[in-house]
């Protein structure tokens, strides 16, 4: 037996309270339906079963309403949960909330049948049976979704499922790979950027780039200068930037004064052939910033 004090403490939790409370309308909806059925089958016998059914329907109205109120409080206590659980919760609410209203209608019909108002005659108790059956079905589907909330998504337990936990439980979870784990990004920062910074950015910086070529951002490098795009990711041969540092084209030796070391040339070649990965995927810059002057801080002025 659970000690009474523990039970009282558990009842402080709105979700536990709701879970405990919903048992009343669930049981009552079964009982009321059964009683209405007995009343209809043994009609000639007496009106007592129908009277008890009527009481059960009234109790159902009250308890269903209370369950609804406690349900709202329970929902308020729900923290971060999986999106799917949220959808199920809405469905549960949608199914459960109007039950007390349906129960009012069925209670009224049963009341009319009892006193044979409107000359309902023989069909009266069967109307209660039909109404009771309808209530029972509604109650069953609300309870079913409610059960899913508890047993599948852990609502009302100390550890409701989040999207991530749900994915883990289903074996569908993949740890996201942070961009800085990409060896190409590391290569860019450790090898490529220093070469560009030391040898190129002095002249090819955003403020007033030589030949309109801005080598401080990937956008600038891709857009290129007066001769067109300077980078073709994946293809050093087609990249003007590579040709310029190779000192192959008579009219374009870069940097103009001192030729890069073979090691530096190789770094650039390798980088371009690996796709010219520049940086982490940064969020797209704001419109104005994009056509304004981006990233001039490390232009090395
Ligand atoms: C001292 C200044 C200076 C430095 C340093 C420099 N450049 Fe240039 N760069 C220029 C000038 C000036 C031009 C225009 C030359 C021309 O049009 O004949 C140019 C043109 C270019 C072009 C052709 C752009 C086009 O579309 O016309 C490329 C590519 C280029 N530079 C790459 C580089 C790279 C890569 C580095 C570093 C390894 C570098 N530059 C370093 C001054 C510089």
Boltz pocket constraint, residues with backbone or C-beta under 6 A from the ligand:
constraints:
  - pocket:
      binder: B
      contacts: [[A, 195], [A, 196], [A, 199], [A, 200], [A, 201], [A, 202], [A, 203], [A, 204], [A, 210], [A, 211], [A, 213], [A, 224], [A, 225], [A, 226], [A, 227], [A, 228], [A, 230], [A, 240], [A, 241], [A, 244], [A, 245], [A, 251], [A, 252], [A, 253], [A, 254], [A, 255], [A, 256], [A, 260]]
      max_distance: 6.0
